[in-house]
Amino acid sequence: MTFFQPEQRSLINYVIGALIMASLAASVMVIWAYNRSVNLGYEISSAELSIRKIQTEKSQLQDKIFTLLNSADVKNISNGSLVEEKNPQYLKVDGRSSGDLAVSVFR
């Protein structure tokens, strides 16, 4: 005569199941972190390329502006509305140098 005994669930089975689930969760997290780091590296490299492109365009625009201003006579650009001052007078402050002014602020 054969008796069927139900399988007894022990604590070790639960521990093994928990370890398997933890290792699966850890592997999913590692894959997710790696994917994020690769995407971040790609975004950084594309941002660097766009910054270089903007810097190149900026330098080209500056070259065009300098070329335009150097080739044109400034007096012709002003159309006579600007007057060159022969003896400019500058603002004087109590005969003190700028170094004394900066020190006096912190005293």
C-alpha positions as CSV (number, residue, x, y, z in Angstrom):
1,M,0.0,0.0,0.0
2,T,1.3,3.4,-1.0
3,F,0.6,6.5,1.0
4,F,0.9,9.9,-0.7
5,Q,2.3,12.4,1.7
6,P,2.1,16.0,0.8
7,E,5.4,17.7,0.3
8,Q,6.5,19.5,3.3
9,R,7.6,23.0,2.8
10,S,10.7,23.9,4.7
11,L,12.4,27.1,5.4
12,I,15.3,26.2,3.1
13,N,12.9,26.2,0.1
14,Y,11.8,29.7,0.9
15,V,15.4,30.9,1.4
16,I,16.4,29.4,-2.0
17,G,13.4,31.0,-3.7
18,A,14.1,34.4,-2.1
19,L,17.8,34.2,-3.3
20,I,16.7,33.3,-6.8
21,M,14.3,36.3,-6.9
22,A,16.9,38.6,-5.5
23,S,19.5,37.6,-8.1
24,L,17.0,38.1,-10.9
25,A,16.1,41.5,-9.5
26,A,19.8,42.4,-9.2
27,S,20.5,41.3,-12.8
28,V,17.6,43.4,-14.1
29,M,18.9,46.4,-12.1
30,V,22.5,45.9,-13.5
31,I,21.2,45.8,-17.1
32,W,19.0,48.9,-16.5
33,A,22.0,50.8,-15.0
34,Y,24.3,49.8,-17.9
35,N,21.7,50.9,-20.4
36,R,21.3,54.3,-18.7
37,S,25.1,54.8,-18.6
38,V,25.4,54.0,-22.3
39,N,22.5,56.4,-23.2
40,L,24.1,59.1,-21.0
41,G,27.4,58.7,-22.8
42,Y,25.7,59.0,-26.2
43,E,23.9,62.1,-25.1
44,I,27.1,63.7,-23.8
45,S,28.9,63.0,-27.0
46,S,26.1,64.5,-29.1
47,A,26.0,67.5,-26.8
48,E,29.7,68.0,-27.3
49,L,29.3,67.8,-31.1
50,S,26.5,70.4,-31.0
51,I,28.7,72.7,-28.8
52,R,31.6,72.4,-31.2
53,K,29.3,73.2,-34.1
54,I,27.9,76.3,-32.3
55,Q,31.4,77.4,-31.5
56,T,32.5,77.1,-35.1
57,E,29.4,79.1,-36.3
58,K,30.2,81.7,-33.7
59,S,33.8,82.1,-34.8
60,Q,32.7,82.3,-38.4
61,L,30.2,85.1,-37.5
62,Q,32.9,86.9,-35.6
63,D,35.2,86.7,-38.5
64,K,32.6,88.1,-40.8
65,I,31.9,91.0,-38.4
66,F,35.6,91.8,-38.0
67,T,36.1,91.6,-41.8
68,L,33.1,93.9,-42.3
69,L,34.2,96.4,-39.7
70,N,37.9,96.4,-40.7
71,S,37.1,97.0,-44.4
72,A,34.6,99.7,-43.8
73,D,35.7,103.2,-42.7
74,V,34.2,103.9,-39.3
75,K,33.6,107.6,-40.3
76,N,31.5,106.5,-43.2
77,I,29.4,104.1,-41.0
78,S,28.6,106.9,-38.6
79,N,27.3,109.1,-41.5
80,G,28.7,112.2,-39.8
81,S,26.6,111.9,-36.7
82,L,29.6,110.9,-34.5
83,V,32.1,113.6,-33.5
84,E,35.7,112.7,-32.5
85,E,36.7,114.6,-29.4
86,K,40.2,116.0,-29.5
87,N,40.8,116.5,-25.8
88,P,38.6,114.1,-23.8
89,Q,38.2,114.8,-20.1
90,Y,37.9,111.8,-17.8
91,L,36.2,111.5,-14.5
92,K,38.6,112.1,-11.5
93,V,37.9,110.8,-8.0
94,D,39.5,112.7,-5.2
95,G,43.0,112.0,-6.5
96,R,43.0,108.5,-5.1
97,S,44.1,105.6,-7.1
98,S,41.8,102.7,-7.9
99,G,43.8,100.5,-5.4
100,D,43.0,102.9,-2.6
101,L,39.3,102.8,-3.5
102,A,39.1,99.1,-3.4
103,V,40.9,98.9,-0.1
104,S,38.7,101.6,1.5
105,V,35.5,99.5,0.7
106,F,36.8,96.7,2.9
107,R,38.0,98.7,5.8
